Protein backbone atom coordinates (compact mmCIF):
# COMPACT_ATOMS: atom_id res chain seq x y z
CA UNK A 1 0.00 0.00 0.00
CA UNK A 2 2.83 2.44 0.80
CA UNK A 3 4.90 1.43 -2.22
CA UNK A 4 3.25 4.08 -4.35
CA UNK A 5 4.12 7.06 -2.18
CA UNK A 6 7.48 7.83 -3.84
CA UNK A 7 6.71 6.34 -7.19
CA UNK A 8 4.73 7.48 -10.15
CA UNK A 9 2.32 5.17 -11.93
CA UNK A 10 5.01 4.17 -14.43
CA UNK A 11 7.22 2.57 -11.77
CA UNK A 12 9.93 5.26 -11.77
CA UNK A 13 11.23 6.92 -8.64
CA UNK A 14 10.21 10.56 -8.17
CA UNK A 15 12.86 12.93 -6.91
CA UNK A 16 11.72 16.00 -5.12
CA UNK A 17 13.00 19.44 -6.15
CA UNK A 18 14.46 19.98 -2.69
CA UNK A 19 16.72 16.94 -2.80
CA UNK A 20 17.91 17.78 -6.32
CA UNK A 21 18.79 21.33 -5.26
CA UNK A 22 20.74 20.04 -2.28
CA UNK A 23 22.66 17.59 -4.44
CA UNK A 24 23.52 20.32 -6.93
CA UNK A 25 24.69 22.57 -4.10
CA UNK A 26 26.82 19.78 -2.66
CA UNK A 27 28.29 19.01 -6.10
CA UNK A 28 29.02 22.68 -6.73
CA UNK A 29 30.72 23.03 -3.32
CA UNK A 30 32.76 19.86 -3.96
CA UNK A 31 33.87 21.22 -7.34
CA UNK A 32 34.93 24.52 -5.76
CA UNK A 33 36.85 22.67 -3.04
CA UNK A 34 38.62 20.53 -5.67
CA UNK A 35 39.52 23.59 -7.76
CA UNK A 36 40.87 25.39 -4.70
CA UNK A 37 42.90 22.35 -3.64
CA UNK A 38 44.37 22.03 -7.15
CA UNK A 39 45.18 25.74 -7.21
CA UNK A 40 46.95 25.58 -3.86
CA UNK A 41 48.92 22.47 -4.85
CA UNK A 42 50.07 24.16 -8.05
CA UNK A 43 50.87 27.38 -6.20
CA UNK A 44 53.16 25.69 -3.62
CA UNK A 45 55.94 25.28 -6.17
CA UNK A 46 56.15 29.02 -6.77
CA UNK A 47 58.44 30.69 -4.27
CA UNK A 48 58.81 34.42 -4.22
CA UNK A 49 61.80 36.11 -2.67
CA UNK A 50 60.74 39.20 -0.78
CA UNK A 51 63.83 41.15 -1.69
CA UNK A 52 63.78 39.92 -5.30
CA UNK A 53 67.54 39.45 -5.14
CA UNK A 54 69.43 36.39 -6.22
CA UNK A 55 71.33 34.06 -3.94
CA UNK A 56 74.99 35.03 -3.54
CA UNK A 57 77.68 32.78 -4.97
CA UNK A 58 80.99 31.94 -3.33
CA UNK A 59 82.83 34.55 -5.41
CA UNK A 60 80.24 37.19 -4.53
CA UNK A 61 80.67 36.50 -0.84
CA UNK A 62 84.48 36.66 -1.05
CA UNK A 63 84.28 40.00 -2.81
CA UNK A 64 81.67 41.40 -0.41
CA UNK A 65 83.60 40.29 2.69
CA UNK A 66 86.75 42.02 1.43
CA UNK A 67 84.77 45.18 0.68
CA UNK A 68 83.00 45.10 4.04
CA UNK A 69 86.25 44.64 5.99
CA UNK A 70 88.05 47.36 4.00
CA UNK A 71 85.16 49.74 4.71
CA UNK A 72 85.38 48.97 8.42
CA UNK A 73 89.15 49.55 8.31
CA UNK A 74 88.67 52.95 6.71
CA UNK A 75 86.09 53.89 9.36
CA UNK A 76 88.56 52.97 12.14
CA UNK A 77 91.81 54.26 10.62
CA UNK A 78 93.50 55.43 13.80
CA UNK A 79 92.59 52.38 15.87
CA UNK A 80 95.35 49.79 15.36
CA UNK A 81 93.79 47.13 17.62
CA UNK A 82 90.56 47.09 15.62
CA UNK A 83 92.44 46.97 12.31
CA UNK A 84 94.52 44.04 13.56
CA UNK A 85 91.36 42.20 14.66
CA UNK A 86 89.74 42.85 11.27
CA UNK A 87 92.84 41.53 9.47
CA UNK A 88 92.77 38.43 11.67
CA UNK A 89 89.05 37.95 10.94
CA UNK A 90 89.72 38.25 7.21
CA UNK A 91 92.63 35.79 7.29
CA UNK A 92 90.58 33.18 9.18
CA UNK A 93 87.41 33.70 7.13
CA UNK A 94 86.19 30.43 5.55
CA UNK A 95 83.75 31.06 2.71
CA UNK A 96 82.45 27.49 2.51
CA UNK A 97 81.72 27.34 6.24
CA UNK A 98 80.09 30.77 6.07
CA UNK A 99 77.84 29.63 3.21
CA UNK A 100 77.00 26.38 5.00
CA UNK A 101 75.97 28.26 8.14
CA UNK A 102 73.95 30.80 6.10
CA UNK A 103 72.36 29.05 3.10
CA UNK A 104 70.52 30.92 0.33
CA UNK A 105 71.91 34.26 1.41
CA UNK A 106 70.98 37.43 -0.46
CA UNK A 107 72.82 40.75 -0.40
CA UNK A 108 70.66 42.18 2.39
CA UNK A 109 71.10 38.98 4.41
CA UNK A 110 74.85 39.28 3.95
CA UNK A 111 74.98 42.80 5.37
CA UNK A 112 72.97 41.81 8.42
CA UNK A 113 75.10 38.70 9.06
CA UNK A 114 78.38 40.55 8.61
CA UNK A 115 77.23 43.28 10.97
CA UNK A 116 76.54 40.62 13.61
CA UNK A 117 79.84 38.85 12.90
CA UNK A 118 81.96 41.98 13.25
CA UNK A 119 80.04 43.78 16.01
CA UNK A 120 82.24 42.36 18.76
CA UNK A 121 85.44 43.28 16.88
CA UNK A 122 84.54 46.94 16.56
CA UNK A 123 83.55 47.45 20.22
CORSULNOR-V179629 format. One record per residue. N is the residue number from 1. OMEGA is omega in whole degrees, 0 to 359 (none if undefined). Layout:
# CORSULNOR-V179629
n: [N:N]
omega: [OMEGA:OMEGA]
This chain:
# CORSULNOR-V179629
n: [1:2:3:4:5:6:7:8:9:10:11:12:13:14:15:16:17:18:19:20:21:22:23:24:25:26:27:28:29:30:31:32:33:34:35:36:37:38:39:40:41:42:43:44:45:46:47:48:49:50:51:52:53:54:55:56:57:58:59:60:61:62:63:64:65:66:67:68:69:70:71:72:73:74:75:76:77:78:79:80:81:82:83:84:85:86:87:88:89:90:91:92:93:94:95:96:97:98:99:100:101:102:103:104:105:106:107:108:109:110:111:112:113:114:115:116:117:118:119:120:121:122:123]
omega: [181:180:185:183:182:181:175:184:182:176:179:181:179:177:181:180:181:182:178:178:178:179:178:178:180:178:180:178:179:178:178:178:179:179:179:179:178:179:181:178:178:184:182:182:182:176:180:176:184:184:180:178:180:177:183:176:180:179:178:182:178:181:183:178:179:178:182:180:179:176:178:178:180:177:183:185:185:185:186:180:181:180:177:178:179:177:179:177:182:181:180:185:179:185:183:178:179:180:179:179:183:183:176:184:174:182:180:175:181:181:180:181:180:176:180:180:186:182:181:180:186:183:none]
